[in-house]
Amino acid sequence: MSPVTRDYLIYGIATVIGFGVYFALHNGYAVDFSIAILVGFVATHGAVILGRRFL
């Protein structure tokens, strides 16, 4: 797998994880929008870091 393809895969998976965290917090647990989107961004960032380290 080329580095570019690997990065696209990591970014795609991280985006899905970030949106999943945001929607679960905002719609499932009725957390305020700003807190939910912030935690979603942090989850996306963490998923990218972990993906680059382990993939």
CHARMM internal coordinates of N, CA and C (Angstrom, degrees):
IC EDIT
DIST 1 N 1 CA 1.4462
DIST 1 CA 1 C 1.5332
ANGL 1 N 1 CA 1 C 107.70
DIST 1 C 2 N 1.3123
ANGL 1 CA 1 C 2 N 115.72
DIHE 1 N 1 CA 1 C 2 N 130.85
DIST 2 N 2 CA 1.4649
ANGL 1 C 2 N 2 CA 119.83
DIHE 1 CA 1 C 2 N 2 CA -179.05
DIST 2 CA 2 C 1.5349
ANGL 2 N 2 CA 2 C 109.91
DIHE 1 C 2 N 2 CA 2 C -73.66
DIST 2 C 3 N 1.3173
ANGL 2 CA 2 C 3 N 117.80
DIHE 2 N 2 CA 2 C 3 N 157.86
DIST 3 N 3 CA 1.4729
ANGL 2 C 3 N 3 CA 120.19
DIHE 2 CA 2 C 3 N 3 CA -179.95
DIST 3 CA 3 C 1.5303
ANGL 3 N 3 CA 3 C 113.49
DIHE 2 C 3 N 3 CA 3 C -60.18
DIST 3 C 4 N 1.3312
ANGL 3 CA 3 C 4 N 116.70
DIHE 3 N 3 CA 3 C 4 N -34.38
DIST 4 N 4 CA 1.4646
ANGL 3 C 4 N 4 CA 119.43
DIHE 3 CA 3 C 4 N 4 CA -179.88
DIST 4 CA 4 C 1.5267
ANGL 4 N 4 CA 4 C 110.28
DIHE 3 C 4 N 4 CA 4 C -68.55
DIST 4 C 5 N 1.3185
ANGL 4 CA 4 C 5 N 116.86
DIHE 4 N 4 CA 4 C 5 N -44.34
DIST 5 N 5 CA 1.4587
ANGL 4 C 5 N 5 CA 120.57
DIHE 4 CA 4 C 5 N 5 CA 178.09
DIST 5 CA 5 C 1.5235
ANGL 5 N 5 CA 5 C 110.69
DIHE 4 C 5 N 5 CA 5 C -62.97
DIST 5 C 6 N 1.3199
ANGL 5 CA 5 C 6 N 116.45
DIHE 5 N 5 CA 5 C 6 N -39.63
DIST 6 N 6 CA 1.4569
ANGL 5 C 6 N 6 CA 120.70
DIHE 5 CA 5 C 6 N 6 CA 178.49
DIST 6 CA 6 C 1.5280
ANGL 6 N 6 CA 6 C 110.80
DIHE 5 C 6 N 6 CA 6 C -63.40
DIST 6 C 7 N 1.3269
ANGL 6 CA 6 C 7 N 117.27
DIHE 6 N 6 CA 6 C 7 N -41.62
DIST 7 N 7 CA 1.4671
ANGL 6 C 7 N 7 CA 120.19
DIHE 6 CA 6 C 7 N 7 CA 178.55
DIST 7 CA 7 C 1.5228
ANGL 7 N 7 CA 7 C 111.28
DIHE 6 C 7 N 7 CA 7 C -65.36
DIST 7 C 8 N 1.3335
ANGL 7 CA 7 C 8 N 117.73
DIHE 7 N 7 CA 7 C 8 N -41.64
DIST 8 N 8 CA 1.4668
ANGL 7 C 8 N 8 CA 120.16
DIHE 7 CA 7 C 8 N 8 CA 177.17
DIST 8 CA 8 C 1.5252
ANGL 8 N 8 CA 8 C 110.76
DIHE 7 C 8 N 8 CA 8 C -61.00
DIST 8 C 9 N 1.3151
ANGL 8 CA 8 C 9 N 117.04
DIHE 8 N 8 CA 8 C 9 N -40.75
DIST 9 N 9 CA 1.4614
ANGL 8 C 9 N 9 CA 120.99
DIHE 8 CA 8 C 9 N 9 CA 178.39
DIST 9 CA 9 C 1.5286
ANGL 9 N 9 CA 9 C 110.45
DIHE 8 C 9 N 9 CA 9 C -63.54
DIST 9 C 10 N 1.3233
ANGL 9 CA 9 C 10 N 116.44
DIHE 9 N 9 CA 9 C 10 N -45.50
DIST 10 N 10 CA 1.4649
ANGL 9 C 10 N 10 CA 120.70
DIHE 9 CA 9 C 10 N 10 CA -179.98
DIST 10 CA 10 C 1.5259
ANGL 10 N 10 CA 10 C 110.47
DIHE 9 C 10 N 10 CA 10 C -62.69
DIST 10 C 11 N 1.3362
ANGL 10 CA 10 C 11 N 117.71
DIHE 10 N 10 CA 10 C 11 N -46.51
DIST 11 N 11 CA 1.4627
ANGL 10 C 11 N 11 CA 120.85
DIHE 10 CA 10 C 11 N 11 CA -178.94
DIST 11 CA 11 C 1.5290
ANGL 11 N 11 CA 11 C 111.37
DIHE 10 C 11 N 11 CA 11 C -64.95
DIST 11 C 12 N 1.3235
ANGL 11 CA 11 C 12 N 116.96
DIHE 11 N 11 CA 11 C 12 N -38.00
DIST 12 N 12 CA 1.4654
ANGL 11 C 12 N 12 CA 120.06
DIHE 11 CA 11 C 12 N 12 CA 178.44
DIST 12 CA 12 C 1.5139
ANGL 12 N 12 CA 12 C 112.38
DIHE 11 C 12 N 12 CA 12 C -64.71
DIST 12 C 13 N 1.3194
ANGL 12 CA 12 C 13 N 116.26
DIHE 12 N 12 CA 12 C 13 N -46.35
DIST 13 N 13 CA 1.4657
ANGL 12 C 13 N 13 CA 120.18
DIHE 12 CA 12 C 13 N 13 CA 179.24
DIST 13 CA 13 C 1.5262
ANGL 13 N 13 CA 13 C 110.13
DIHE 12 C 13 N 13 CA 13 C -65.61
DIST 13 C 14 N 1.3305
ANGL 13 CA 13 C 14 N 117.53
DIHE 13 N 13 CA 13 C 14 N -41.83
DIST 14 N 14 CA 1.4639
ANGL 13 C 14 N 14 CA 121.01
DIHE 13 CA 13 C 14 N 14 CA 179.63
DIST 14 CA 14 C 1.5249
ANGL 14 N 14 CA 14 C 111.41
DIHE 13 C 14 N 14 CA 14 C -63.65
DIST 14 C 15 N 1.3292
ANGL 14 CA 14 C 15 N 117.45
DIHE 14 N 14 CA 14 C 15 N -37.31
DIST 15 N 15 CA 1.4649
ANGL 14 C 15 N 15 CA 120.50
DIHE 14 CA 14 C 15 N 15 CA 178.10
DIST 15 CA 15 C 1.5220
ANGL 15 N 15 CA 15 C 110.92
DIHE 14 C 15 N 15 CA 15 C -65.11
DIST 15 C 16 N 1.3151
ANGL 15 CA 15 C 16 N 117.17
DIHE 15 N 15 CA 15 C 16 N -42.70
DIST 16 N 16 CA 1.4680
ANGL 15 C 16 N 16 CA 121.01
DIHE 15 CA 15 C 16 N 16 CA 178.10
DIST 16 CA 16 C 1.5255
ANGL 16 N 16 CA 16 C 109.98
DIHE 15 C 16 N 16 CA 16 C -62.81
DIST 16 C 17 N 1.3266
ANGL 16 CA 16 C 17 N 117.60
DIHE 16 N 16 CA 16 C 17 N -42.30
DIST 17 N 17 CA 1.4633
ANGL 16 C 17 N 17 CA 121.01
DIHE 16 CA 16 C 17 N 17 CA 178.69
DIST 17 CA 17 C 1.5306
ANGL 17 N 17 CA 17 C 110.40
DIHE 16 C 17 N 17 CA 17 C -63.57
DIST 17 C 18 N 1.3241
ANGL 17 CA 17 C 18 N 117.04
DIHE 17 N 17 CA 17 C 18 N -44.81
DIST 18 N 18 CA 1.4657
ANGL 17 C 18 N 18 CA 120.62
DIHE 17 CA 17 C 18 N 18 CA 179.57
DIST 18 CA 18 C 1.5084
ANGL 18 N 18 CA 18 C 113.07
DIHE 17 C 18 N 18 CA 18 C -61.54
DIST 18 C 19 N 1.3385
ANGL 18 CA 18 C 19 N 116.97
DIHE 18 N 18 CA 18 C 19 N -45.95
DIST 19 N 19 CA 1.4647
ANGL 18 C 19 N 19 CA 119.87
DIHE 18 CA 18 C 19 N 19 CA 177.61
DIST 19 CA 19 C 1.5183
ANGL 19 N 19 CA 19 C 111.31
DIHE 18 C 19 N 19 CA 19 C -65.60
DIST 19 C 20 N 1.3208
ANGL 19 CA 19 C 20 N 116.99
DIHE 19 N 19 CA 19 C 20 N -37.00
DIST 20 N 20 CA 1.4652
ANGL 19 C 20 N 20 CA 119.89
DIHE 19 CA 19 C 20 N 20 CA 177.94
DIST 20 CA 20 C 1.5146
ANGL 20 N 20 CA 20 C 112.02
DIHE 19 C 20 N 20 CA 20 C -62.68
DIST 20 C 21 N 1.3297
ANGL 20 CA 20 C 21 N 116.47
DIHE 20 N 20 CA 20 C 21 N -43.51
DIST 21 N 21 CA 1.4628
ANGL 20 C 21 N 21 CA 120.31
DIHE 20 CA 20 C 21 N 21 CA 178.09
DIST 21 CA 21 C 1.5240
ANGL 21 N 21 CA 21 C 110.12
DIHE 20 C 21 N 21 CA 21 C -64.23
DIST 21 C 22 N 1.3351
ANGL 21 CA 21 C 22 N 116.26
DIHE 21 N 21 CA 21 C 22 N -44.52
DIST 22 N 22 CA 1.4692
ANGL 21 C 22 N 22 CA 119.44
DIHE 21 CA 21 C 22 N 22 CA 179.64
DIST 22 CA 22 C 1.5289
ANGL 22 N 22 CA 22 C 111.52
DIHE 21 C 22 N 22 CA 22 C -60.60
DIST 22 C 23 N 1.3338
ANGL 22 CA 22 C 23 N 117.27
DIHE 22 N 22 CA 22 C 23 N -50.49
DIST 23 N 23 CA 1.4650
ANGL 22 C 23 N 23 CA 119.66
DIHE 22 CA 22 C 23 N 23 CA -177.54
DIST 23 CA 23 C 1.5240
ANGL 23 N 23 CA 23 C 111.79
DIHE 22 C 23 N 23 CA 23 C -65.81
DIST 23 C 24 N 1.3220
ANGL 23 CA 23 C 24 N 118.00
DIHE 23 N 23 CA 23 C 24 N -35.97
DIST 24 N 24 CA 1.4603
ANGL 23 C 24 N 24 CA 119.95
DIHE 23 CA 23 C 24 N 24 CA 178.36
DIST 24 CA 24 C 1.5240
ANGL 24 N 24 CA 24 C 111.03
DIHE 23 C 24 N 24 CA 24 C -65.17
DIST 24 C 25 N 1.3234
ANGL 24 CA 24 C 25 N 116.58
DIHE 24 N 24 CA 24 C 25 N -42.55
DIST 25 N 25 CA 1.4649
ANGL 24 C 25 N 25 CA 119.17
DIHE 24 CA 24 C 25 N 25 CA 179.78
DIST 25 CA 25 C 1.5239
ANGL 25 N 25 CA 25 C 111.99
DIHE 24 C 25 N 25 CA 25 C -71.29
DIST 25 C 26 N 1.3223
ANGL 25 CA 25 C 26 N 116.35
DIHE 25 N 25 CA 25 C 26 N -46.33
DIST 26 N 26 CA 1.4619
ANGL 25 C 26 N 26 CA 119.85
DIHE 25 CA 25 C 26 N 26 CA -173.50
DIST 26 CA 26 C 1.5290
ANGL 26 N 26 CA 26 C 111.88
DIHE 25 C 26 N 26 CA 26 C -73.15
DIST 26 C 27 N 1.3117
ANGL 26 CA 26 C 27 N 117.19
DIHE 26 N 26 CA 26 C 27 N -44.24
DIST 27 N 27 CA 1.4615
ANGL 26 C 27 N 27 CA 119.98
DIHE 26 CA 26 C 27 N 27 CA -176.05
DIST 27 CA 27 C 1.5232
ANGL 27 N 27 CA 27 C 112.71
DIHE 26 C 27 N 27 CA 27 C -93.18
DIST 27 C 28 N 1.3252
ANGL 27 CA 27 C 28 N 117.24
DIHE 27 N 27 CA 27 C 28 N -36.18
DIST 28 N 28 CA 1.4592
ANGL 27 C 28 N 28 CA 119.59
DIHE 27 CA 27 C 28 N 28 CA -176.59
DIST 28 CA 28 C 1.5147
ANGL 28 N 28 CA 28 C 113.83
DIHE 27 C 28 N 28 CA 28 C -81.89
DIST 28 C 29 N 1.3266
ANGL 28 CA 28 C 29 N 116.43
DIHE 28 N 28 CA 28 C 29 N -41.27
DIST 29 N 29 CA 1.4588
ANGL 28 C 29 N 29 CA 120.18
DIHE 28 CA 28 C 29 N 29 CA -175.30
DIST 29 CA 29 C 1.5190
ANGL 29 N 29 CA 29 C 113.64
DIHE 28 C 29 N 29 CA 29 C -110.65
DIST 29 C 30 N 1.3176
ANGL 29 CA 29 C 30 N 118.11
DIHE 29 N 29 CA 29 C 30 N 4.17
DIST 30 N 30 CA 1.4667
ANGL 29 C 30 N 30 CA 124.31
DIHE 29 CA 29 C 30 N 30 CA 176.82
DIST 30 CA 30 C 1.5312
ANGL 30 N 30 CA 30 C 112.47
DIHE 29 C 30 N 30 CA 30 C 55.56
DIST 30 C 31 N 1.3299
ANGL 30 CA 30 C 31 N 115.98
DIHE 30 N 30 CA 30 C 31 N 41.24
DIST 31 N 31 CA 1.4633
ANGL 30 C 31 N 31 CA 121.30
DIHE 30 CA 30 C 31 N 31 CA 174.80
DIST 31 CA 31 C 1.5273
ANGL 31 N 31 CA 31 C 107.66
DIHE 30 C 31 N 31 CA 31 C -79.82
DIST 31 C 32 N 1.3258
ANGL 31 CA 31 C 32 N 116.50
DIHE 31 N 31 CA 31 C 32 N 148.16
DIST 32 N 32 CA 1.4577
ANGL 31 C 32 N 32 CA 121.56
DIHE 31 CA 31 C 32 N 32 CA 179.67
DIST 32 CA 32 C 1.5346
ANGL 32 N 32 CA 32 C 110.68
DIHE 31 C 32 N 32 CA 32 C -56.48
DIST 32 C 33 N 1.3322
ANGL 32 CA 32 C 33 N 115.99
DIHE 32 N 32 CA 32 C 33 N 148.36
DIST 33 N 33 CA 1.4627
ANGL 32 C 33 N 33 CA 121.65
DIHE 32 CA 32 C 33 N 33 CA -175.03
DIST 33 CA 33 C 1.5196
ANGL 33 N 33 CA 33 C 112.11
DIHE 32 C 33 N 33 CA 33 C -57.05
DIST 33 C 34 N 1.3221
ANGL 33 CA 33 C 34 N 117.43
DIHE 33 N 33 CA 33 C 34 N -48.12
DIST 34 N 34 CA 1.4673
ANGL 33 C 34 N 34 CA 119.78
DIHE 33 CA 33 C 34 N 34 CA -174.50
DIST 34 CA 34 C 1.5264
ANGL 34 N 34 CA 34 C 112.10
DIHE 33 C 34 N 34 CA 34 C -64.33
DIST 34 C 35 N 1.3007
ANGL 34 CA 34 C 35 N 117.34
DIHE 34 N 34 CA 34 C 35 N -37.90
DIST 35 N 35 CA 1.4649
ANGL 34 C 35 N 35 CA 120.43
DIHE 34 CA 34 C 35 N 35 CA 177.99
DIST 35 CA 35 C 1.5227
ANGL 35 N 35 CA 35 C 110.13
DIHE 34 C 35 N 35 CA 35 C -70.55
DIST 35 C 36 N 1.3235
ANGL 35 CA 35 C 36 N 117.22
DIHE 35 N 35 CA 35 C 36 N -42.05
DIST 36 N 36 CA 1.4578
ANGL 35 C 36 N 36 CA 120.39
DIHE 35 CA 35 C 36 N 36 CA -179.46
DIST 36 CA 36 C 1.5231
ANGL 36 N 36 CA 36 C 111.60
DIHE 35 C 36 N 36 CA 36 C -64.16
DIST 36 C 37 N 1.3286
ANGL 36 CA 36 C 37 N 118.19
DIHE 36 N 36 CA 36 C 37 N -41.88
DIST 37 N 37 CA 1.4689
ANGL 36 C 37 N 37 CA 120.14
DIHE 36 CA 36 C 37 N 37 CA -179.23
DIST 37 CA 37 C 1.5244
ANGL 37 N 37 CA 37 C 110.22
DIHE 36 C 37 N 37 CA 37 C -70.42
DIST 37 C 38 N 1.3210
ANGL 37 CA 37 C 38 N 118.47
DIHE 37 N 37 CA 37 C 38 N -35.13
DIST 38 N 38 CA 1.4586
ANGL 37 C 38 N 38 CA 121.61
DIHE 37 CA 37 C 38 N 38 CA 176.74
DIST 38 CA 38 C 1.5246
ANGL 38 N 38 CA 38 C 111.07
DIHE 37 C 38 N 38 CA 38 C -63.71
DIST 38 C 39 N 1.3151
ANGL 38 CA 38 C 39 N 117.13
DIHE 38 N 38 CA 38 C 39 N -45.68
DIST 39 N 39 CA 1.4649
ANGL 38 C 39 N 39 CA 120.81
DIHE 38 CA 38 C 39 N 39 CA 178.69
DIST 39 CA 39 C 1.5329
ANGL 39 N 39 CA 39 C 109.87
DIHE 38 C 39 N 39 CA 39 C -66.08
DIST 39 C 40 N 1.3255
ANGL 39 CA 39 C 40 N 117.73
DIHE 39 N 39 CA 39 C 40 N -35.20
DIST 40 N 40 CA 1.4634
ANGL 39 C 40 N 40 CA 120.62
DIHE 39 CA 39 C 40 N 40 CA 175.57
DIST 40 CA 40 C 1.5171
ANGL 40 N 40 CA 40 C 112.22
DIHE 39 C 40 N 40 CA 40 C -62.94
DIST 40 C 41 N 1.3415
ANGL 40 CA 40 C 41 N 116.64
DIHE 40 N 40 CA 40 C 41 N -41.22
DIST 41 N 41 CA 1.4736
ANGL 40 C 41 N 41 CA 120.29
DIHE 40 CA 40 C 41 N 41 CA 176.61
DIST 41 CA 41 C 1.5175
ANGL 41 N 41 CA 41 C 111.45
DIHE 40 C 41 N 41 CA 41 C -64.82
DIST 41 C 42 N 1.3134
ANGL 41 CA 41 C 42 N 117.06
DIHE 41 N 41 CA 41 C 42 N -41.39
DIST 42 N 42 CA 1.4623
ANGL 41 C 42 N 42 CA 120.76
DIHE 41 CA 41 C 42 N 42 CA 178.76
DIST 42 CA 42 C 1.5256
ANGL 42 N 42 CA 42 C 110.36
DIHE 41 C 42 N 42 CA 42 C -64.41
DIST 42 C 43 N 1.3344
ANGL 42 CA 42 C 43 N 117.02
DIHE 42 N 42 CA 42 C 43 N -40.38
DIST 43 N 43 CA 1.4632
ANGL 42 C 43 N 43 CA 120.28
DIHE 42 CA 42 C 43 N 43 CA 177.59
DIST 43 CA 43 C 1.5231
ANGL 43 N 43 CA 43 C 111.30
DIHE 42 C 43 N 43 CA 43 C -64.55
DIST 43 C 44 N 1.3285
ANGL 43 CA 43 C 44 N 116.98
DIHE 43 N 43 CA 43 C 44 N -38.77
DIST 44 N 44 CA 1.4628
ANGL 43 C 44 N 44 CA 120.51
DIHE 43 CA 43 C 44 N 44 CA 177.30
DIST 44 CA 44 C 1.5270
ANGL 44 N 44 CA 44 C 110.56
DIHE 43 C 44 N 44 CA 44 C -63.68
DIST 44 C 45 N 1.3102
ANGL 44 CA 44 C 45 N 116.40
DIHE 44 N 44 CA 44 C 45 N -45.71
DIST 45 N 45 CA 1.4657
ANGL 44 C 45 N 45 CA 121.09
DIHE 44 CA 44 C 45 N 45 CA 179.77
DIST 45 CA 45 C 1.5344
ANGL 45 N 45 CA 45 C 110.54
DIHE 44 C 45 N 45 CA 45 C -62.03
DIST 45 C 46 N 1.3075
ANGL 45 CA 45 C 46 N 116.79
DIHE 45 N 45 CA 45 C 46 N -44.18
DIST 46 N 46 CA 1.4625
ANGL 45 C 46 N 46 CA 120.53
DIHE 45 CA 45 C 46 N 46 CA 178.68
DIST 46 CA 46 C 1.5123
ANGL 46 N 46 CA 46 C 112.37
DIHE 45 C 46 N 46 CA 46 C -63.60
DIST 46 C 47 N 1.3299
ANGL 46 CA 46 C 47 N 116.71
DIHE 46 N 46 CA 46 C 47 N -39.01
DIST 47 N 47 CA 1.4622
ANGL 46 C 47 N 47 CA 120.02
DIHE 46 CA 46 C 47 N 47 CA 178.98
DIST 47 CA 47 C 1.5239
ANGL 47 N 47 CA 47 C 111.51
DIHE 46 C 47 N 47 CA 47 C -66.40
DIST 47 C 48 N 1.3351
ANGL 47 CA 47 C 48 N 117.72
DIHE 47 N 47 CA 47 C 48 N -36.18
DIST 48 N 48 CA 1.4668
ANGL 47 C 48 N 48 CA 120.63
DIHE 47 CA 47 C 48 N 48 CA 177.42
DIST 48 CA 48 C 1.5284
ANGL 48 N 48 CA 48 C 110.07
DIHE 47 C 48 N 48 CA 48 C -66.27
DIST 48 C 49 N 1.3199
ANGL 48 CA 48 C 49 N 116.86
DIHE 48 N 48 CA 48 C 49 N -44.34
DIST 49 N 49 CA 1.4676
ANGL 48 C 49 N 49 CA 119.94
DIHE 48 CA 48 C 49 N 49 CA 179.73
DIST 49 CA 49 C 1.5231
ANGL 49 N 49 CA 49 C 110.60
DIHE 48 C 49 N 49 CA 49 C -62.48
DIST 49 C 50 N 1.3206
ANGL 49 CA 49 C 50 N 117.33
DIHE 49 N 49 CA 49 C 50 N -46.83
DIST 50 N 50 CA 1.4601
ANGL 49 C 50 N 50 CA 120.00
DIHE 49 CA 49 C 50 N 50 CA -179.95
DIST 50 CA 50 C 1.5248
ANGL 50 N 50 CA 50 C 111.45
DIHE 49 C 50 N 50 CA 50 C -66.44
DIST 50 C 51 N 1.3206
ANGL 50 CA 50 C 51 N 117.02
DIHE 50 N 50 CA 50 C 51 N -36.97
DIST 51 N 51 CA 1.4587
ANGL 50 C 51 N 51 CA 120.10
DIHE 50 CA 50 C 51 N 51 CA 178.06
DIST 51 CA 51 C 1.5120
ANGL 51 N 51 CA 51 C 112.34
DIHE 50 C 51 N 51 CA 51 C -64.70
DIST 51 C 52 N 1.3245
ANGL 51 CA 51 C 52 N 116.65
DIHE 51 N 51 CA 51 C 52 N -40.99
DIST 52 N 52 CA 1.4722
ANGL 51 C 52 N 52 CA 119.21
DIHE 51 CA 51 C 52 N 52 CA 178.05
DIST 52 CA 52 C 1.5141
ANGL 52 N 52 CA 52 C 111.86
DIHE 51 C 52 N 52 CA 52 C -67.67
DIST 52 C 53 N 1.3171
ANGL 52 CA 52 C 53 N 116.36
DIHE 52 N 52 CA 52 C 53 N -30.41
DIST 53 N 53 CA 1.4578
ANGL 52 C 53 N 53 CA 118.80
DIHE 52 CA 52 C 53 N 53 CA -179.21
DIST 53 CA 53 C 1.5233
ANGL 53 N 53 CA 53 C 112.07
DIHE 52 C 53 N 53 CA 53 C -77.95
DIST 53 C 54 N 1.3334
ANGL 53 CA 53 C 54 N 118.20
DIHE 53 N 53 CA 53 C 54 N -39.99
DIST 54 N 54 CA 1.4603
ANGL 53 C 54 N 54 CA 120.84
DIHE 53 CA 53 C 54 N 54 CA -171.10
DIST 54 CA 54 C 1.5204
ANGL 54 N 54 CA 54 C 115.15
DIHE 53 C 54 N 54 CA 54 C -105.14
DIST 54 C 55 N 1.3303
ANGL 54 CA 54 C 55 N 119.72
DIHE 54 N 54 CA 54 C 55 N -9.38
DIST 55 N 55 CA 1.4720
ANGL 54 C 55 N 55 CA 119.94
DIHE 54 CA 54 C 55 N 55 CA 178.28
DIST 55 CA 55 C 1.5117
ANGL 55 N 55 CA 55 C 110.73
DIHE 54 C 55 N 55 CA 55 C -103.33
END
COOR INIT
IC SEED 1 N 1 CA 1 C
IC BUILD
